[in-house]
Amino acid sequence: MYEKEYLMLPGPTPVPPRVLRALSEPLINHRGPSFKKLIEDVTEGIRYVYQTKHDVLILPASGTGGMEASIVNFLSPGDKVLALSIGAFGDRYATIAKNYGCIVDKVDFEWGTAIDLDVVKAQLDADVNQEYKAILVTHNETSTGVCNDLEGLGNIRGDHPALLLVDSVSGLGVMDVRPDEWGLDVVVTAAQKGFMIPPGLAFISVSPKAWEAYAESKAPKFYWDLGSAKKFLEKGQTPVTPALPQYTGLREALKIFQEKGMDYMFAKQLYLRDMTRAAVKALGLKPLAEDAISSAAVTAVWAPDGIEAKAINKKMREEYNVVLAGGQKQLENKIFRIGHLGYVQHLDILATIGALEMCLQELGYPVVLGQGTKAVQEVIMSRKGII
Ligand code: PLP
């Protein structure tokens, strides 16, 4: 087996060498001036990636902790919320709200599709007494590779007072998100996806309107108390001992965003998505999501008839050291998912598709070697000098 592994997951994603080095810097006093400078720098950097002037706070958590924080800080038991789900993570968001005592109206859309804005509008119009305190939505549904239209959702909400709470764990830094312009009150993300550092930190943006809701919130909170995080940030500190190596790694990763610029980062992701989808289609396979709603972070693909998705992933891992993700819940063993976010580049996709062709052929799927890689190469050549 070759030593080099291709981690083609929708998180955790590969970490750039310069970030790995920054992760091993000596520890510092988390209540001293060096940490103050560090947290100020990374907070500014995260706001740059978020493209927001809202407050952004850093939590010692994976993405789910950030989602939980978005519920307990802005809602109270008994509050009515509208949860829009297009997959496993939309379901999770609804469950968190329910477990904290919210009354959850859950609207499910078929897995592989995006939220239907007309359905959402009808739901909001029916809420004549404006009882919904929040709308919960997944930006990029990692389990299906579908991206929701957040701008459209912000418009549909119109002047309904509900907060818009967004799980962008696998979307932020990967696809264009504009919290301020689109009226996204709270946007949660995590370190191990677009941000290119190991898991363990969550980020959360908070609009002025969300802070007003915070003042009213009666849900129990301590570890996730964002008011406390904000007060400590004003002193250049965190309420609890921060994961120091994560912060130095993050500072370095954020420099990459700042050096390249967000336009480049988003364009690069679309480019990786396009070459992946072109290859999948050239191989006669079917992506789960249609082009218009397809994620720039991950491509979910139906396994061909008669071949188990798990068999494809196993062969890819065991024979070529390419690690792909499988399907979750009802999509288990039906789809495989190719992550292409974070520190992934065009030749990683070329290698992945090359390995996929060989695996599929050996599993009995009729494929001419080079059919998929050619499609990748054509996308690369067509954008030469641009990305
Ligand atoms: N939301 C989405 C869209 C995700 O993709 C994930 C993780 O894959 C999560 C939430 C949960 O994040 P974590 O596993 O970091 O808690």
Residues whose N, C-alpha, C, O or C-beta is under 5 A from the ligand:
A	BS01	PLP	P10 S62 G63 T64 G65 F89 N140 E141 T142 D167 V169 S170 A190
